[in-house]
Amino acid sequence: MGGGAAGPRATAPGQQLRALFYALPPGESSFRTVEEVPDYVEKSIPFFIAFIGLEFAVSWVQKRKLSGRINDGISSLSLGILSRLPDVLFRSVDLISYIYIWNSYRLFELPWDSPWTWYLTLLGVDFAYYCFHRISHEVNILWAAHQVHHSSEDYNLFTALRQSVLQKYTSWIFNLPMALFIPPSVFAVHLQFNLLYQFWIHTEVITNLGPLEWILNTPSHHRVHHGRNPYCIDKNYGGTLIIWDRIFGTFEAEDAKVVYGLTHPVNSFDPIMLQLRPLAHIWNTFWATPGFCNKLSVIFKGPGWGPGKPRLGLPEEIPVITGKEVPFNPSVPAYLNCYAVVHFAVIVDLFTELLGTVTMLSQGTVLLRIGFIILSLTSFGLLMENRPKAGILEIIRCLVFVAVYKHGYLRSQFSSLGYAYEHSFAEERDFN
């Protein structure tokens, strides 16, 4: 990219809101260099919070019940934070690989400020997502990463933020053909827009969008994708557009009531366990399966495959939905739920402060903060499962928090919260 490029452009709140719905036209979202492209995802965090609150309110008005549970919501948000931690240390692998191919192998260069380039990239990014998404369901080793997003038995805006740490390290491959002719700055915009669009479709409060259902991926279509009903399995892979599913025969309209989650639920809120358990299952199955070719099939065929079965497994082996399925929901005292919510809010504060100051911190401080965040998210997950030894881990976590905060390795982005933390430490010293 050219030298002396300006930093990321500022975006007005109205623009940021429209970015969530892929509603920023080319004239407002075209940039000469990657360095000028705003971080639309990070700047959308306040809107994520606002829309989650709005969803709760609408759900209460519609059904007289909230749209989610504390344990599942904390689990989803924990997985979202965990998925973003590698980006604190490294630049996005999507952009690194894309820029490398662009600089070294591009065939020709489409104009960055042309509306035609903008709309072509919209189609290209969404088609690449469809291909990757479909393969992630049909190749076991890729499914092991992607299943994290499907592991919730609720379907709400929290679920949209439930992301895999590992998935991004395979998805980049599908975008590389565009690097032969589409400028990285245009690609960087649509990569974010495609992701942001998929946030608001994770809801049950929107039923049907009429004629838009023929073209766009909608809440109704994506509810099917998240279902474990037999008619929902391996359907509706589109990101922004549903046309790819209609073209390639993977479309299914919403019909019977959708039951969400995996066909074999993992029954855990531990974010580390949710990331690693499927890989452990593949490892064990690999060694237990006889024959070299069969071992390779364990990795590269579908998650339902077994010796003598079709590539994607047998449809009749998908568990039947009775309508009496009960989500994993361990009994936890109300005070523990309140405790988890308050302390999770502290971690969100520390995480967002880390995102904003990472370039000013030493690598040791960054690693220490990341380690503490991972420890905290794991502890919250075990608390929500009411594990016997979760309290011991939480005590250790709190002691670590006091130590690293008092020595200046953790900071709040809000001065009032920082004062509250320090005041509590002062009271602790006076008490002792």
N, C-alpha and C positions, 0 to 999 in steps of 0.2 A: 504494500500500500504506500501511497505517497507520503513523503516526510512532511513534518510540520502540520499534521492534521489536527483539527480542533478536537476538543473532548466531546463527550456525549451531549447531544442536544437536550435542552430542557423540554419537558412536556407539561402542558396544562392539565389540570384535573379532568376536564372534559375530554381531552384527547386520550388520556390514560383510560378513562371509562370506556370510550369507544373502542380502544384497542382490545378490551376483553371480549368484544363481540365481532372482531375482525372488521370493524366499521370505520377505520381510518383510511381514507382514499390515498392514491399514489402521491398526490401533491403534498400531503402532510406526513408521509412516512417513506420518503425516498432520500437517500443520503449518499454522498460521494464515497465515503470511506467507512470502514467498520468502526473506527474510533468515534465517529459521530453518532452511531446508532444508540439510542437510549436503551437502558436496561429496563424494558417494559415489564418484565416479570417481577423484579424486585420492587419497582414502583407500584405494582398492583397489590402489594400486601395489604394496605389499608382497605382496598376494595374487597379483597377476599374476606376480611373480617366483617366488613359492613354487610356483604351479601349473605354470609353465614348467619348473622343476626337477623337479617330480613327473612331468610328461609325459616328460621325458628318461629318468627312471628306469624308468617303466612301459614305455616303448618299447624300452628296452634289454632288459628282462626278456622282453617279448613276442617281439621280432624280432631281438634281438642287434644292434641298430643304433640310433643316436640319431635323434630325431624331427626334426632340422633340421641346417642347415649354418651355419657361422660367418658366411660372407659374406651369405647370405640373411637370417639372423637380425639382423645389424647393420643391413642395409638396411631391414628391416621396422620395427625399433625407431627408426631414424633418421626414417623417414616418420611414425611415431607422434609423436615429439618435435616434428617440423616442423609437424604439424597442430595442435599445442597452442600453438605460439608466438603466434599472433594473439590467443588468449585472455589472454595475459599483458598485452597492451596494451588490449584492448577487452572489454567484457562480451559474453557470448554473444548472437549475433544472434538465435538462437531465442527467448531470453527477452526481449530488448529489443522485438522486433516483437510478441511475444505480449502482453506487459504493455501496450504501446501500444494494441492492439486492445481488450484487456480494459477499460482505463481509459476509452476513448473511445467504444466501440461495443457493449459487451456488451448482450445482450437481457434476460438474467436471470442470477441467481447461484445455482448449486448450492452446498449447504453443504459447506465444506471438510473437515469432520470426519465426513461420512457414508460408510460403507462402499460404498454404491451409487455415490457420486461416484467413489470410488477405483477400483472395478471398471470403471465406464464409461470412465474415463480410460485405464485399461490397454488396453481395446479400441480406444479412439479413437487413442491414440498408435501402437499397433501397426498399425492400418489405414492411418493416415497414412504410416507408414514403408513399408508394402507398396506404396502408390501411388507414393510418391517413388522407391523402389528400382526398381520396374518401369519407370517413366519414365526413370530414369537409365540403364537398359540399352537403351531404345528411342529416345532422342533423342541424337544424336551429340554435341552440345555438353555435355550433362550426363554422357554416358559418358566424355568426355575427362577429367573430374574423377574419376568413380567408378572408372575402370579401374585407378587406382593400387592400390586394394585387391585387385584381381584379378591384379596383375602378378607375384606370387610363383609360382614353380613348385613350391614346397613347400606343405604344408597342415599347420599346427601353430599353437600358441598365439601364436607370434611374428606369424603372418599376421593374427591378430585385431587387433593393434596397428598394422597397416599402413594408415594412413588418409590421405585427401586433405586438402590445405589448403583447396581451393576448394569442396568439396562442401557444407559447412555454409552457404554463402552462397546456396544455392538450396533446400535442404531445408526451411527455416523456413516457406516459403509454405504447405506442406501441413498445417501444424499450426494455422494461423490460424482455421479454422472453430470449433475447440474454444474459442478465446478469447472467443467470444460467450456462453459460459455456464459454462465450467469454470474455477475459480480458478487463477491462475498458480502458487500454491504446490503444488497437486496435480499440475499439468502438469510442474513442475520435477522432482518426484520421479520420475515415470514416464518422462520423457525420459532420465534417467540409468539407471533400471532397465532400460529397453529396450536401451540401449547395452551395459550391463554383462552382461546375459544372453547377448549375442552373443559374448562373449569365449570362454567355455568350450566352445562348440560347434565351434570351429576346432581340431579334433583328429582323429587317426586311431586313437587308443588306445581310444576308446569306439565300439563297433560298432553295437548296436541296443538301443533302450530299450523294446521291447515295445509295449504298448498306448499309451504316451505318444506314439509315432510318429504316431498319428492326429490328435493335437491340437497338440503342441508342435513348434517347429522344433528339430531335433536334429542332432547331428554328422553322422549319415547323410544327412539331407536337405540340410544345408548343404555337405557334400562335393560333392554333385551341382551345387549352385549355383556352386561354384568350378571345376568341370570344364570342359575345352575339348573333350571328346568331343561329337560332334554331338547325342547325346541329352540332354546337360546344358545346352545353350545356352538362355539365357533361361528358366530354370526355378527354382522354389523361392525366391521373393522375400521370404517372411515374415521378420520379426524374431524375435519371441517365439513367435508362433503360426503353424502351417502351414495353418490352416483357410482363410485367404484364398486360398491357392494352390489348395486343393481346390475352393473355390467358383468361382473365376474361370478355372479350366482351365490353370493354370501349374504344376501339381504334377507331379513326376517322381520315382519311387522309385529308389534306388541299385541299379544293375544291374551292367553291365560295370565293370571296374576303371577308376577315375577318374584321368585325367591332368590335372594342375592347370595353371593359368595362362591366359594370353591365347591366342587362336587364332593370333595372330602375335606371338610373344614379343619383348619389347623388349630383352632381353639387356643389362641395365645394373643396377648397384647404386648409381648416383649419384642421390640423392633429388631433386635439382633437375631433372635430366634426366627422371626418371620423372614428375614433376609437369607439365613443360612440353612434352615431346615430342609428346603427342597434340594439344595445341593448335596446335603448329606444323604438324602434319599436316593438321589441319582448315583452317588458313590457306592452306597450299599447294594443297590440293584445291579450296578455294573459288575461288581465282583461276584455277585450271587448268580448271574446269568451265564450259562455255559456257551462256549463258542465265541471266537473272535468277532465274527460278523454280527452276531447277536449283541455282543457288548457294544459295538459301534452303533447299532440300532437303538440301544438304550439311550444314547446321547443324542442322536440325530433324527430319530423318528418321533412321533407324537408322544405326549405324556401318557396316553392310554394304550400305547403299544406293548405287546408281549410276544414271545415266540409263537409263531403260527397265526398271528392276528394281522389285520390290515395295518397300513402305515399309521393311521390315526386311531387305531383301536376299534372296538366293536360298540356301535351305538347302544345296543341292548344292555351293555354293562354300565351305562350311566345311571346312577341311582335315581329311582323314581321319586318324584315330588308328591308328598301326601297332603301338603298344606298345613301340617302340624309341626313343621320344623321350628325348633326353638333356638335362637341365636345363643352363642356362648356368652354368658352374662353372670359371672361369679358374684355372689352376695358380698357386698362391701359396705361397711358402716357409712352413714351419711357424712360424718366428720372426716372420714378418710377421703371421700370424694372431694370435699371442700379443700382439704389439705393439698390434694394432687392438683386441683385446678389452680390454686394460688401459686404453688411452687412451679408448676408448668409455665405460668405467666411470667415468672421470674426468668426462666430459661429462654423463653421467647424474647424477652427484653435483652438478655445477654447475647443471644444469637444475632438479633438485628443490629446490636451495637458492634458486634464482631464484623458483620458484613460491611458496615459503614467505615470501619477504621482499620481494616486488615492491612492496607498498604502502609500504615504508619507503625505497625507492630513488628517486633522481632519474630523470627520463625519459631523460636522456643515458646514465646507467649502465645502465638497462634495455635501451636500444637497442644499446649496446656489447656487452652480454652476449648479446643475441639474435644480433647479427652474428657474434660469435665462435662461437656454437653452430652457426650455419648454415655458416660456413667449415669447422668441424671435421667436420660430418656429410658435407659434400661431399668433403673430403679423404679420409675413411675409405672412401667409396664408390669413389673413384678408386683407392685402394690395393687394395681388394678385386678390382678389375678388372685390376690389375697394369699400369696405364697407364704409359707411358714417363716422363711428366713429373709423376707423382703424388708422387714423392719430393721434388721441388722445392717443390710446394705444401705438403707436410707440414712441411718445414723452416721455411717462412714461418709456418705455423700455430703451430709450437712457439715461434718467436721472439715472435710476437704474444702467446701465452699467458704467456711469461715477463714480457713488458713490462706487460701489463694486470694480472697478478696481483701483481707487485711494487708497482704503484701503487695497489693496493687496489680495483680495479674488478671483480675476481672473488673469490669466497669459497666455501670448502667448507662444507657443512652439518655435517661431522664435524670436530671439533677436532683429532683425531689426523691426519687427512688434510691439514688445513690446516698443521699443524706439519711434516708430511713435505714438502709443497710448499716451505715457507719454508726448511726445512733444506737441501733440494737447491739452492735459490738461494744460500744462505750458502756451501755447498761450492764452488759455481761461482765466487763472488767470491774465495774463498780460493785457488782454483786459478789464477785470473787474476792 
